[in-house]
Amino acid sequence: MATALSLIAEGRYALFFSGQPCGEERWSLERTADGMVATGEQVMEAPHPFPNRHEYRIALTEGWRVTGLDIAWTVGARRVDAVHRADDARWHARLESDGHVREQHGDYPTGCEVEYCSHLANTFILAQRDFQPGGEHEFPVLRIGPPLMAVTPARMLFRCAEVGGFAGALGRAPFKRYVLSLPPAPESEGYSFWADADDVVLESYEGLDTTRLWMRLVDYRRGPAGS
C-alpha cells in the first residue's frame, strides 16, 4: 500500500454494552498517493461478554470504495488474521486461525459496499450517497466480522429518519439520524445512529431505542487534508 501523505481526520469512539462503558476505538484516516487509508485499534472489555482486541487497516479509492482490509483480531487465546482484497469486480479473502487457513472468493460489483466492525464503515457508505429527510438507499453489502472475519453477502438499507435533533459538541451541522437495516428483515431489527455534515458517525444505539447507547465519538480532530 502507498505511504500516507496527510491526515484527513482522527478520532476516538467510546464503546458501550447494555449502556455500560466497555472499551474504546481509536482511528485515523489519511490520504495516500492513490486514495485513502483508515487504520485503527478497537478494545472491548467487561461487561462485554467477549472481551477482545483488534487492529485494522482499510484501503479506499478517492471515491470511498473499499479495496482492501487487513485484520488482526484476538479474543482470549485465539487470534484471527484476515486479509481481504478487491480485484475489480471480485473479492478475495484469506483467513488464518489456529494454524488453519480458509479462502473466500466472490463478486464485488459496482455499488456493493463493505460493512466491518467499525462505524467508519458507515461513514464510507454515507460519503457515496446524498440523503434528504425520509430518503433511503438499498444496496448489496459484504459483511465482515467475527468469528472468522469472513464475508457474508447481504443487502443493506439506510434511511434518513430525522435531521437536526442532535446536540453533540463534536461534528458539524446539519446532523442526520439514520436507521440501518438488512432487508428482508424488518427495520425493527436494525439500529440507529447520528452522523454530521461530513458523514462522521457521532453516536449510535443498540437497536432503534436512542436511550441504549452503543458508541459515542469523544475525541475528534480534522487534519490538513480534511479541512
N, C-alpha and C positions, 0 to 999 in steps of 0.2 A: 504494500500500500504506500501511497505517497506520503511524504513528510508534511505535517501540518504547518500551515503558513501563518494563520492568525485566528484569534479566538472570536467566535460568534457569540457564545453565551456559556455560562456555567452556573450550576445551582446545587441545592441540597433539598431533598424531599424527606420529611419526617413520615414514618410509616406507622400504621396502627392496625391492631387486630381486635375486633369487637369493641372498638372505641378506645383501646388502651395502647400507649406507645410501645412499639416492638422493634424499632430499628430505624435505619436511615438509608438513603441512596444519594451518593454524590456523583455528579456527572458534568461533562463538558462537551461542547460542540464546537468543532474547529473547521475552518475552511482549508482545503488542500488544493494542490495543483490541478486535480481532476474532479473535484467535487467537495464532499464534506465527510467528516468522521466524528462519530459520537463515542466517547469512552466513559465508563462508569463502574462503580462498585456498589453493590447493594448488600446490606447486612440485616438479617432478621433474627431477633432473639425472643425469649419467652416474654409475654404469654403466647406468642405464635406457636402453634403445635409442632412445627417442623423448623426449628432454628437452622439457618443456612446462610451461606455467603456465596456471592458470585460476582465475577467480573465480566464485563462485556466490551466489545468493540464493534460498532456498526458503521459500515461504509455506505455512503449515499451519493447519488448524482446531484448535479446542480438543481435538478428538478424534483428533488426529495424522494426519488425512487431508491429503495434499499437494494444494494448489490452484494452485500456480504455481512456476515455476522459471526463473530468468534465468541465462545462462551466457555468459562471455567467455573463450574458450579460444585460446591461442596456442602453436603448435609451429613452430619455425623462423620463416620469413617469412609463414606462414599464420595467419590469425585467423578464428575462427568465433564469431558472435554468435547465440545461440539464445534465443527467448522461448517458454515453454510456459505454457499456461493451461488450467485446468479450468472448464467451464461445466456445472454439474450432472453429468450422466452422459456428457458429451462432453469430449474433449481436443483442444486446438488447439496447433499449433507453427508458429513462423516461424523459419526457419534461413537465415542470411546468411553467405556466404563468398566472397571474391574477387569481389565485385560481383554475385554470383548469389544469388537468393532462392528458397527452396523452402518450401512449406507442407504440413502434415500435419493430418488431421482423423480422429478415430476415437473408439471407445467408451471410456468410463471408468466402468464400472458400480460399484455398491456392493461393497466387498470387494476391489476391484482396488488394487494397490499401485504405487509408483513406485520403481524402482531407479536410482541415479545413481552417479557416480564418487566417492563418499564413503561411509565406513562410517556416517555419520549416517543414511543411508537405512535401514540395518539397525536402528538404534535406533528410528526412526519405525515400522517394521513390528512390532518386538517390543512396542512400547508399546501396541499394539492387541490383543495376544494373551497368553494365560496358558499356560505350558509346564510340565509335570511331566517328570521323567526318562523318556526314551523317547517322550514326546509329540511329535506333529508336526502341522503345518498346511500345506495346499497351497492356492494362490490364484493368480488371474491377476495379471500384473505388466506394467507398461510399462517396458522397459529403455531408458535414455537414456545414450548415450556416443559416443565417437569412432567414425569421423572427422567426422561431421556434427552430432553431438549430437542425432541424430534418435531417434525412438521405434521400438523393435522389440517387438511384443507377444509374451508368452511365458507359461509357467506356472512357478511357483517353489514349492519345498518347503523349509520349515525343520524340522529335527528336533533336539530337545534330547538330545545324546549323553551328557552327564555333568554332574554337579553337585558343586561343592566342591573340584575338583582344582587350581584356580588359586590362586597365592600372590602376586599382584601387589600393589604398595604402594598403587596408586590404585584407587578404586572401593569399593563397599560390598557385603559378602557378603549372601546367597549368590551365588556365581559359577556361571554355567552355560556349558557349551560347546555350540555349535550347529554343525550341518552344513547348509550351503545347497547345494541342487542344482536343476536345471532339468529336470523330467520332460518327455518320456520318457527323457532322457539318464540314465545310471546315476549314483548318488551318488558314485562314484569320480571323476567328472569335476567335482565341485563343490569347495567349500573350507570351511574350518572357522574358527570364531572364538569368543572368550570375551566375555561381557558380564556386567555386575554387576546388582545388585538394581534399579537404576534404568534398566536396559536400555542403558546406555552401553557401547559396544564398546571393550574394553580391549586386545585383541591378536588378530591374525588371521594366517593361514598360507596359503602358496601350495599349494593342494590340501588333502589330508587329513593330510599329514605335518606334525606340530606342531614339527618342527625347522627347517622352511623359513619363517622369519619374513617376513611381508608388511607388517604395520603394528603399531605399539605406541603406546599412549597414554602420553605422557611428562610432560605438564602437564595439570592439571585443576582447575577451581575452580567450585563451586556458588555461584550468586548468590542474592539475597534471594527471588526468585520460585521458586527451586528448592529452598529449604530445607524 
